[in-house]
Amino acid sequence: MMAAIRAAANGHQVTLLEQNEKLGKKLYITGKGRCNITNDCETEVLLKNVIRNSRFLYSAFYAFDSRQAMAFFEGHGLAIKTERGGRVFPQSDHSSDVIRTLQKTLQQEQVRVQLHAKVADILTVGSGNRNVCGVRFTDGTVLRAEKVILATGGCSYASTGSGGDGYRFAGELGHTLTERRPSLVPFETAESWVKDLQGLSLKNVTVSIRKGKKLLFEEFGEMLFTHYGVSGPLLISASSLVNDYMDDMPLMMEIDLKPALTEEQLDKRVLRDFEENQNRQFKNALGKLFPAKLVPVIINLSGIPGEAKVNMVTKKERMDFIRLIKHFPLALQRFRGFDEAIVTRGGVCTREVNPSTMESKLVQGLYFAGEVLDLDALTGGFNLQIDWSTGYLAGDSV
Ligand SMILES: Cc1cc2nc3c(=O)[nH]c(=O)nc-3n(C[C@H](O)[C@H](O)[C@H](O)COP(=O)(O)OP(=O)(O)OC[C@H]3O[C@@H](n4cnc5c(N)ncnc54)[C@H](O)[C@@H]3O)c2cc1C
């Protein structure tokens, strides 16, 4: 949509082809229906939040950065607001308003929007240095075009339309495709007891992930247990940062359940709780330390019988228990699938695309924009900013 708007604003006759019955099906579900449009930050920060091929994005981000994206939406009548961490949303909290704004702008720029238009192939002429000459639809009809911008998305949440067709088109035209993997995605754990904790959200914990002794990820924040493993903001970010170690799974994860306290301070705190509950059973003395759902699980892992009287717990047992609270272990077995992944890692290899124009280096007149490229970023509006920026630059360059 952004690419079409920009190409039309430059005076071209533009047709936007969408296989679905409406535009922006994936945009509609972004940001839990609120659409985190972008991040209000400097370009350097945008670049830092891109995990794959950030250098490829210099020109695109400098051509159209997040402040320009904000000005674009505001200039076209969308009231926006900035929340914690620079996250920008529509004032209304409705992603549908973002789509409506884009649709209105497409109309203003006289872009012809063709729905139910599933492209089957991109057509080229010539051998060696080929030129784009149009597209063929699945019903066999052809639309001639001097330029084609391929913005078919990734292959996550395929039900929104991003089934991966664009990869096939690019591959058939000779483009290298890097391996596609789910990213910004929850993890499955080896421990099946996680299902007892399903729905439990832990705030203010530190999660670390290691491959052997090597620390791959460590952050403070919020996480969630699910029936299959772990999710929530910390793990979603982690999935992006440890993605290159997917083949090394299982990876060891530890939760520091009390990151504000050192082991010594925690021991004093536990001793105090034990003294207050001297004649109670161990399982009934932990209510102040943890959410109720976690108590039976942590007791199980501690090896201390839940029925043991608190004053019978030995110092060694208590010290092991403290260590368990600071290093609550889980084994990350695998990522969940593409249908739960916010983005696709991998795609059209950026080395074969001109970063200053988004044009293919292999096929003249073919441009790329958005998630179909091997680009992905952390959460916070950065992925959509990649799409706006590459779309804008592609639209400008045609
Ligand atoms: C649940 C979820 C939440 C997200 N939340 C955010 C967020 O808040 N902020 C953020 O920055 N990012 C978010 N993202 C990521 C963001 O949605 C993507 O980066 C973005 O949608 C990619 O844009 P795109 O235009 O490249 O592809 P898409 O939005 O996937 O659009 C591609 C379009 O191409 C069409 N298409 C595909 N093949 C064909 C074909 N053969 N013929 C015709 N049409 C075709 C599809 O139907 C689709 O409409 C989220 C993603 C998910 C899944």
Ligand as a Chemical Component Dictionary entry (heavy atoms), coordinates in Angstrom:
data_LIG
# 
_chem_comp.id                   LIG 
_chem_comp.type                 NON-POLYMER 
_chem_comp.pdbx_formal_charge   0 
_chem_comp.three_letter_code    LIG 
# 
loop_
_chem_comp_atom.comp_id 
_chem_comp_atom.atom_id 
_chem_comp_atom.alt_atom_id 
_chem_comp_atom.type_symbol 
_chem_comp_atom.charge 
_chem_comp_atom.model_Cartn_x 
_chem_comp_atom.model_Cartn_y 
_chem_comp_atom.model_Cartn_z 
_chem_comp_atom.pdbx_ordinal 
LIG C1  C1  C 0 -0.006 -11.196 15.041 1  
LIG C2  C2  C 0 0.932  -10.171 14.457 2  
LIG C3  C3  C 0 1.079  -8.949  15.075 3  
LIG C4  C4  C 0 1.967  -8.005  14.553 4  
LIG N1  N1  N 0 2.064  -6.788  15.164 5  
LIG C5  C5  C 0 2.933  -5.870  14.674 6  
LIG C6  C6  C 0 2.983  -4.564  15.245 7  
LIG O1  O1  O 0 2.170  -4.202  16.106 8  
LIG N2  N2  N 0 3.943  -3.717  14.784 9  
LIG C7  C7  C 0 4.821  -4.075  13.789 10 
LIG O2  O2  O 0 5.696  -3.271  13.453 11 
LIG N3  N3  N 0 4.716  -5.274  13.160 12 
LIG C8  C8  C 0 3.786  -6.165  13.577 13 
LIG N4  N4  N 0 3.675  -7.368  12.929 14 
LIG C9  C9  C 0 4.477  -7.612  11.699 15 
LIG C10 C10 C 0 3.800  -6.930  10.498 16 
LIG O3  O3  O 0 2.449  -7.324  10.463 17 
LIG C11 C11 C 0 4.490  -7.301  9.194  18 
LIG O4  O4  O 0 5.807  -6.817  9.256  19 
LIG C12 C12 C 0 3.783  -6.675  7.990  20 
LIG O5  O5  O 0 2.433  -7.006  7.906  21 
LIG C13 C13 C 0 4.477  -7.090  6.685  22 
LIG O6  O6  O 0 3.957  -6.286  5.675  23 
LIG P1  P1  P 0 4.024  -6.725  4.161  24 
LIG O7  O7  O 0 3.262  -5.695  3.397  25 
LIG O8  O8  O 0 5.413  -7.011  3.764  26 
LIG O9  O9  O 0 3.222  -8.116  4.099  27 
LIG P2  P2  P 0 1.686  -8.449  4.481  28 
LIG O10 O10 O 0 1.140  -7.496  5.460  29 
LIG O11 O11 O 0 1.671  -9.886  4.800  30 
LIG O12 O12 O 0 0.924  -8.196  3.098  31 
LIG C14 C14 C 0 1.191  -8.964  1.958  32 
LIG C15 C15 C 0 -0.057 -9.001  1.101  33 
LIG O13 O13 O 0 0.255  -9.633  -0.133 34 
LIG C16 C16 C 0 -0.857 -10.425 -0.526 35 
LIG N5  N5  N 0 -0.392 -11.497 -1.398 36 
LIG C17 C17 C 0 0.473  -12.506 -1.096 37 
LIG N6  N6  N 0 0.639  -13.305 -2.169 38 
LIG C18 C18 C 0 -0.129 -12.797 -3.161 39 
LIG C19 C19 C 0 -0.405 -13.200 -4.496 40 
LIG N7  N7  N 0 0.165  -14.291 -5.045 41 
LIG N8  N8  N 0 -1.256 -12.435 -5.236 42 
LIG C20 C20 C 0 -1.844 -11.330 -4.714 43 
LIG N9  N9  N 0 -1.642 -10.923 -3.445 44 
LIG C21 C21 C 0 -0.793 -11.648 -2.681 45 
LIG C22 C22 C 0 -1.381 -10.965 0.787  46 
LIG O14 O14 O 0 -2.732 -11.375 0.651  47 
LIG C23 C23 C 0 -1.177 -9.805  1.750  48 
LIG O15 O15 O 0 -2.322 -9.013  1.869  49 
LIG C24 C24 C 0 2.747  -8.310  13.397 50 
LIG C25 C25 C 0 2.565  -9.546  12.765 51 
LIG C26 C26 C 0 1.664  -10.467 13.276 52 
LIG C27 C27 C 0 1.480  -11.767 12.564 53 
# 
loop_
_chem_comp_bond.comp_id 
_chem_comp_bond.atom_id_1 
_chem_comp_bond.atom_id_2 
_chem_comp_bond.value_order 
_chem_comp_bond.pdbx_ordinal 
LIG C1  C2  SING 1  
LIG C2  C3  SING 2  
LIG C2  C26 DOUB 3  
LIG C3  C4  DOUB 4  
LIG C4  N1  SING 5  
LIG C4  C24 SING 6  
LIG N1  C5  DOUB 7  
LIG C5  C6  SING 8  
LIG C5  C8  SING 9  
LIG C6  O1  DOUB 10 
LIG C6  N2  SING 11 
LIG N2  C7  SING 12 
LIG C7  O2  DOUB 13 
LIG C7  N3  SING 14 
LIG N3  C8  DOUB 15 
LIG C8  N4  SING 16 
LIG N4  C9  SING 17 
LIG N4  C24 SING 18 
LIG C9  C10 SING 19 
LIG C10 O3  SING 20 
LIG C10 C11 SING 21 
LIG C11 O4  SING 22 
LIG C11 C12 SING 23 
LIG C12 O5  SING 24 
LIG C12 C13 SING 25 
LIG C13 O6  SING 26 
LIG O6  P1  SING 27 
LIG P1  O7  DOUB 28 
LIG P1  O8  SING 29 
LIG P1  O9  SING 30 
LIG O9  P2  SING 31 
LIG P2  O10 DOUB 32 
LIG P2  O11 SING 33 
LIG P2  O12 SING 34 
LIG O12 C14 SING 35 
LIG C14 C15 SING 36 
LIG C15 O13 SING 37 
LIG C15 C23 SING 38 
LIG O13 C16 SING 39 
LIG C16 N5  SING 40 
LIG C16 C22 SING 41 
LIG N5  C17 SING 42 
LIG N5  C21 SING 43 
LIG C17 N6  DOUB 44 
LIG N6  C18 SING 45 
LIG C18 C19 SING 46 
LIG C18 C21 DOUB 47 
LIG C19 N7  SING 48 
LIG C19 N8  DOUB 49 
LIG N8  C20 SING 50 
LIG C20 N9  DOUB 51 
LIG N9  C21 SING 52 
LIG C22 O14 SING 53 
LIG C22 C23 SING 54 
LIG C23 O15 SING 55 
LIG C24 C25 DOUB 56 
LIG C25 C26 SING 57 
LIG C26 C27 SING 58 
# 
